[in-house]
Amino acid sequence: MSVSGLCEICQQPDVEHGCDRCGQLVCERHWDRQLGVCIECSSQVGGRGGQDSTENLPDGVDTFRF
């Protein structure tokens, strides 16, 4: 879907999607293609939040322990 406006998360002008859950206009970076929702909604419904599971881990670490 092509829409016009600013990404409601990062304010960049390259908006390409409208969230099916909350209606926010978001850019590709803040879109969870698999679920068809923005990353904020994705994290609320148990999705990836737009990120790979190991993307924010330090080198050589597979999981965090709490």
C-alpha positions as CSV (number, residue, x, y, z in Angstrom):
1,M,0.0,0.0,0.0
2,S,1.4,3.4,-0.9
3,V,0.5,6.3,1.5
4,S,1.7,9.8,1.9
5,G,2.9,11.6,5.1
6,L,5.5,11.2,7.7
7,C,6.4,8.0,9.6
8,E,4.7,8.3,12.9
9,I,7.6,6.6,14.7
10,C,10.7,8.3,13.2
11,Q,9.1,11.3,11.3
12,Q,10.9,10.3,8.0
13,P,9.0,11.2,4.8
14,D,9.3,7.8,3.2
15,V,6.0,6.3,4.5
16,E,5.0,3.1,2.7
17,H,2.6,1.4,5.0
18,G,-0.4,1.9,7.3
19,C,-0.7,-0.4,10.3
20,D,-3.7,-2.7,10.1
21,R,-4.0,-2.7,13.9
22,C,-3.5,0.9,15.1
23,G,-3.6,2.8,11.8
24,Q,-0.2,4.5,12.2
25,L,1.6,5.5,9.0
26,V,5.1,3.9,9.1
27,C,8.2,3.6,6.9
28,E,9.6,0.2,5.8
29,R,12.0,0.2,8.7
30,H,9.2,0.3,11.2
31,W,7.0,-2.2,9.4
32,D,6.6,-5.9,10.3
33,R,5.9,-7.4,6.9
34,Q,5.1,-10.9,8.3
35,L,2.3,-9.6,10.6
36,G,1.2,-6.6,8.5
37,V,1.5,-4.2,11.5
38,C,3.9,-1.5,12.8
39,I,6.7,-2.6,15.1
40,E,4.9,-1.2,18.1
41,C,1.9,-3.4,17.5
42,S,4.2,-6.3,16.6
43,S,5.9,-6.2,19.9
44,Q,2.5,-6.1,21.7
45,V,1.1,-9.1,19.9
46,G,4.3,-11.2,20.3
47,G,6.0,-10.5,17.0
48,R,9.6,-9.7,16.4
49,G,9.1,-6.0,16.7
50,G,10.7,-5.5,13.4
51,Q,14.1,-6.9,14.5
52,D,15.9,-10.1,14.2
53,S,16.1,-11.9,17.5
54,T,19.9,-11.8,17.7
55,E,20.4,-8.3,16.2
56,N,21.0,-6.4,19.5
57,L,23.1,-9.1,21.2
58,P,26.8,-8.6,21.8
59,D,29.2,-10.6,19.6
60,G,29.4,-14.3,20.5
61,V,26.2,-14.2,22.6
62,D,23.1,-16.2,21.7
63,T,20.8,-15.3,24.6
64,F,20.5,-12.9,27.5
65,R,20.1,-14.2,31.0
66,F,18.2,-12.4,33.7
